[in-house]
Amino acid sequence: MEPRLLSGKAAAAYCSVTLNTWSKWVTAGLMPKPVIGRRWDKRAIDQMLDKLSGIEAPSGPAEEENPFEKWMREDAMRRGGT
């Protein structure tokens, strides 16, 4: 299993940059601050990279929609409802 928390060195390697560049990115706010001591959350890094790349995570009610609710919504749309 891959670890979710990364050291600064591992986070830099994950982003294919030097540790010095990683530190500059964190200081500039381009990457998240460490969450536990000197460990970075891999998911937070991915979210920041997505944001920098223009990829936005879905938000709103659709995010919490369960499969049945999705089916009901799509069925209503197929039938001409809202």
Backbone as ProteinMPNN parsed JSONL, in Angstrom:
{"seq_chain_A": "MEPRLLSGKAAAAYCSVTLNTWSKWVTAGLMPKPVIGRRWDKRAIDQMLDKLSGIEAPSGPAEEENPFEKWMREDAMRRGGT", "coords_chain_A": {"N_chain_A": [[0.838, -1.17, 0.0], [0.52, 2.206, -0.809], [1.927, 4.983, 0.931], [-0.012, 7.624, 2.391], [0.818, 9.989, 3.546], [3.567, 12.065, 2.949], [7.095, 12.638, 3.103], [9.031, 15.685, 2.886], [11.02, 15.319, 0.957], [10.028, 13.067, -0.418], [7.605, 14.141, -1.328], [8.542, 16.128, -3.032], [9.826, 14.511, -4.937], [7.566, 13.144, -5.861], [6.315, 15.191, -7.226], [8.149, 15.606, -9.146], [10.265, 17.464, -8.804], [13.037, 19.323, -7.389], [14.057, 19.186, -3.912], [14.569, 21.737, -2.976], [13.09, 23.335, -4.783], [10.541, 22.352, -4.178], [10.287, 23.276, -1.518], [10.255, 26.035, -1.989], [7.857, 26.235, -3.441], [6.001, 25.498, -1.456], [6.401, 27.552, 0.42], [5.578, 29.709, -1.148], [2.918, 29.192, -1.295], [1.946, 27.626, -3.299], [1.814, 24.946, -2.985], [0.404, 22.735, -0.507], [0.651, 23.264, 3.085], [2.567, 21.321, 5.464], [0.848, 18.633, 7.121], [1.108, 16.995, 9.388], [3.569, 17.374, 11.542], [6.327, 17.211, 9.638], [5.15, 16.228, 7.322], [3.396, 15.704, 4.293], [0.124, 15.669, 2.928], [-0.81, 13.507, 0.46], [-3.15, 13.616, -1.079], [-3.923, 16.278, -0.742], [-1.84, 17.51, -2.053], [-2.326, 16.565, -4.653], [-4.804, 17.849, -5.107], [-4.006, 20.544, -5.104], [-2.306, 20.524, -7.319], [-4.187, 19.876, -9.297], [-5.769, 22.19, -9.182], [-3.883, 24.144, -9.956], [-3.505, 23.266, -12.524], [-5.853, 23.852, -13.699], [-7.879, 22.087, -13.392], [-10.805, 21.453, -11.873], [-12.304, 20.16, -8.975], [-15.411, 18.412, -8.754], [-18.251, 20.026, -7.308], [-20.846, 20.653, -4.909], [-24.27, 19.373, -4.708], [-24.304, 17.099, -6.442], [-22.023, 15.761, -5.897], [-22.494, 14.34, -3.569], [-24.44, 12.641, -4.283], [-26.165, 9.624, -4.268], [-26.156, 6.372, -5.928], [-28.876, 5.612, -6.428], [-30.296, 8.059, -6.242], [-29.091, 9.378, -8.366], [-29.953, 7.782, -10.498], [-32.729, 8.257, -10.312], [-32.828, 11.034, -10.852], [-31.776, 11.093, -13.48], [-33.666, 9.466, -14.751], [-35.97, 11.029, -14.477], [-35.226, 13.159, -16.096], [-35.091, 11.883, -18.57], [-37.761, 11.363, -18.957], [-38.718, 13.815, -19.393], [-38.998, 15.496, -17.281], [-37.96, 17.601, -14.497]], "CA_chain_A": [[0.0, 0.0, 0.0], [1.277, 3.464, -0.866], [1.628, 5.875, 2.053], [-0.724, 8.851, 2.046], [1.625, 11.116, 4.006], [4.888, 12.055, 2.329], [8.123, 13.558, 3.593], [9.319, 16.733, 1.907], [11.802, 14.717, -0.128], [9.119, 12.221, -1.197], [6.646, 15.027, -1.995], [9.277, 16.738, -4.147], [9.987, 13.468, -5.952], [6.227, 12.901, -6.397], [6.039, 16.288, -8.166], [9.287, 15.651, -10.083], [11.058, 18.679, -8.61], [14.037, 19.201, -6.33], [13.575, 19.546, -2.583], [14.639, 23.193, -2.905], [11.927, 23.858, -5.509], [9.366, 21.999, -3.374], [10.237, 24.213, -0.387], [9.833, 27.337, -2.53], [6.433, 26.122, -3.772], [5.244, 25.498, -0.199], [6.515, 28.911, 0.958], [4.789, 30.598, -2.006], [1.51, 28.818, -1.226], [1.557, 26.834, -4.465], [1.576, 23.605, -2.464], [-0.116, 22.828, 0.865], [1.568, 23.164, 4.223], [2.54, 19.967, 6.036], [-0.281, 18.422, 8.027], [1.572, 16.383, 10.633], [5.021, 17.571, 11.611], [6.903, 17.558, 8.348], [4.551, 15.3, 6.359], [2.395, 16.3, 3.413], [-0.964, 14.8, 2.501], [-0.729, 13.286, -0.984], [-4.401, 14.088, -1.695], [-3.88, 17.745, -0.764], [-0.91, 17.847, -3.14], [-3.059, 16.33, -5.9], [-5.799, 18.911, -5.258], [-3.311, 21.775, -5.488], [-1.86, 20.345, -8.702], [-5.387, 19.993, -10.128], [-6.138, 23.609, -9.207], [-2.889, 24.841, -10.774], [-3.661, 22.811, -13.91], [-7.161, 24.259, -14.19], [-8.836, 21.0, -13.181], [-11.536, 21.704, -10.636], [-13.07, 19.029, -8.458], [-16.843, 18.701, -8.739], [-18.746, 20.49, -6.018], [-22.289, 20.741, -4.834], [-25.039, 18.187, -4.364], [-23.99, 15.943, -7.279], [-20.905, 15.087, -5.265], [-23.008, 13.474, -2.522], [-25.553, 11.896, -4.847], [-25.966, 8.178, -4.282], [-26.559, 5.798, -7.219], [-30.327, 5.648, -6.618], [-30.669, 9.445, -6.536], [-28.624, 9.658, -9.722], [-30.866, 7.11, -11.412], [-34.003, 8.988, -10.261], [-32.656, 12.307, -11.56], [-31.631, 10.809, -14.907], [-34.948, 8.949, -15.228], [-36.869, 12.179, -14.596], [-34.81, 13.929, -17.274], [-35.494, 11.109, -19.75], [-39.216, 11.464, -19.075], [-39.055, 15.211, -19.664], [-39.188, 16.227, -16.032], [-36.807, 18.378, -14.039]], "C_chain_A": [[0.892, 1.244, 0.0], [0.932, 4.339, 0.331], [0.913, 7.133, 1.573], [0.077, 10.089, 2.453], [3.042, 10.972, 3.479], [5.831, 13.012, 3.04], [8.319, 14.638, 2.533], [10.06, 16.184, 0.702], [10.909, 13.861, -1.028], [8.093, 13.062, -1.952], [7.296, 15.705, -3.199], [9.441, 15.733, -5.278], [8.655, 13.171, -6.63], [5.864, 13.948, -7.45], [7.156, 16.473, -9.191], [10.054, 16.962, -10.023], [12.091, 18.415, -7.514], [13.41, 19.585, -4.99], [13.577, 21.062, -2.404], [13.427, 23.824, -3.599], [10.65, 23.565, -4.73], [9.2, 22.984, -2.219], [9.779, 25.591, -0.836], [8.343, 27.324, -2.858], [5.572, 26.187, -2.514], [5.245, 26.903, 0.398], [5.647, 29.889, 0.178], [3.295, 30.275, -1.963], [1.02, 28.033, -2.43], [1.251, 25.391, -4.086], [1.126, 23.738, -1.016], [0.992, 22.778, 1.912], [1.535, 21.729, 4.743], [1.393, 19.836, 7.037], [0.138, 17.851, 9.372], [3.088, 16.514, 10.668], [5.56, 18.057, 10.284], [6.441, 16.567, 7.282], [3.448, 16.008, 5.579], [1.379, 15.252, 2.991], [-0.951, 14.714, 0.973], [-1.99, 13.796, -1.7], [-4.437, 15.609, -1.778], [-2.937, 18.226, -1.862], [-1.619, 17.686, -4.479], [-4.093, 17.423, -6.152], [-5.152, 20.22, -5.688], [-2.816, 21.687, -6.925], [-3.038, 20.459, -9.661], [-5.79, 21.454, -10.279], [-5.179, 24.401, -10.099], [-3.026, 24.488, -12.251], [-4.995, 23.235, -14.514], [-8.212, 23.174, -14.071], [-9.52, 21.261, -11.848], [-12.306, 20.457, -10.237], [-14.549, 19.381, -8.486], [-17.276, 19.141, -7.351], [-20.26, 20.521, -6.053], [-22.949, 19.404, -4.578], [-24.689, 16.946, -5.18], [-22.868, 15.117, -6.668], [-21.378, 14.055, -4.237], [-24.125, 12.567, -3.024], [-25.26, 10.396, -4.849], [-26.487, 7.606, -5.603], [-28.062, 5.833, -7.471], [-30.798, 7.053, -6.964], [-30.255, 9.825, -7.947], [-29.57, 9.031, -10.737], [-32.203, 7.846, -11.47], [-33.909, 10.295, -11.041], [-32.579, 12.072, -13.059], [-32.926, 10.282, -15.504], [-35.942, 10.092, -15.42], [-36.519, 13.016, -15.823], [-35.22, 13.208, -18.556], [-36.989, 11.247, -20.005], [-39.671, 12.908, -19.308], [-39.312, 16.033, -18.425], [-37.96, 17.042, -15.692], [-36.166, 17.754, -12.844]], "O_chain_A": [[1.887, 1.313, 0.722], [-0.235, 4.43, 0.71], [1.193, 7.644, 0.489], [0.019, 11.118, 1.779], [3.641, 9.899, 3.553], [5.416, 14.067, 3.52], [7.826, 14.511, 1.412], [9.763, 16.543, -0.438], [11.017, 13.92, -2.253], [7.746, 12.741, -3.089], [6.678, 15.839, -4.254], [9.222, 16.062, -6.444], [8.612, 12.967, -7.843], [5.195, 13.643, -8.437], [7.108, 17.393, -10.007], [10.446, 17.511, -11.053], [12.021, 17.41, -6.807], [12.363, 20.231, -4.946], [12.688, 21.612, -1.753], [12.811, 24.743, -3.059], [9.774, 24.424, -4.627], [8.097, 23.472, -1.971], [9.001, 26.245, -0.142], [7.64, 28.297, -2.582], [4.535, 26.851, -2.502], [4.202, 27.391, 0.835], [5.047, 30.792, 0.76], [2.49, 31.01, -2.537], [-0.179, 27.795, -2.574], [0.515, 24.7, -4.789], [1.428, 24.737, -0.363], [2.105, 22.317, 1.655], [0.576, 21.001, 4.488], [1.019, 20.798, 7.708], [-0.441, 18.208, 10.398], [3.798, 15.846, 9.917], [5.284, 19.179, 9.859], [7.229, 16.123, 6.447], [2.679, 16.798, 6.127], [1.725, 14.1, 2.73], [-1.068, 15.727, 0.285], [-1.902, 14.343, -2.799], [-4.922, 16.17, -2.761], [-3.205, 19.23, -2.522], [-1.529, 18.56, -5.341], [-4.246, 17.878, -7.286], [-5.687, 20.928, -6.541], [-2.896, 22.664, -7.67], [-2.913, 21.07, -10.722], [-6.115, 21.902, -11.379], [-5.611, 25.229, -10.9], [-2.709, 25.296, -13.124], [-5.245, 23.007, -15.698], [-9.319, 23.32, -14.59], [-8.864, 21.284, -10.806], [-12.891, 19.783, -11.084], [-14.908, 20.537, -8.263], [-16.736, 18.684, -6.344], [-20.871, 20.423, -7.117], [-22.279, 18.419, -4.267], [-24.769, 15.835, -4.656], [-22.779, 13.911, -6.9], [-20.738, 13.019, -4.054], [-24.694, 11.801, -2.246], [-24.235, 9.955, -5.368], [-27.197, 8.303, -6.328], [-28.489, 6.058, -8.603], [-31.609, 7.229, -7.874], [-30.992, 10.521, -8.646], [-29.945, 9.67, -11.72], [-32.755, 8.04, -12.553], [-34.814, 10.626, -11.807], [-33.238, 12.767, -13.831], [-33.258, 10.611, -16.642], [-36.673, 10.122, -16.41], [-37.407, 13.522, -16.509], [-35.648, 13.845, -19.518], [-37.426, 11.248, -21.156], [-40.867, 13.181, -19.409], [-39.798, 17.16, -18.517], [-37.033, 17.159, -16.494], [-35.179, 18.279, -12.328]]}, "name": "protein", "num_of_chains": 1, "seq": "MEPRLLSGKAAAAYCSVTLNTWSKWVTAGLMPKPVIGRRWDKRAIDQMLDKLSGIEAPSGPAEEENPFEKWMREDAMRRGGT"}
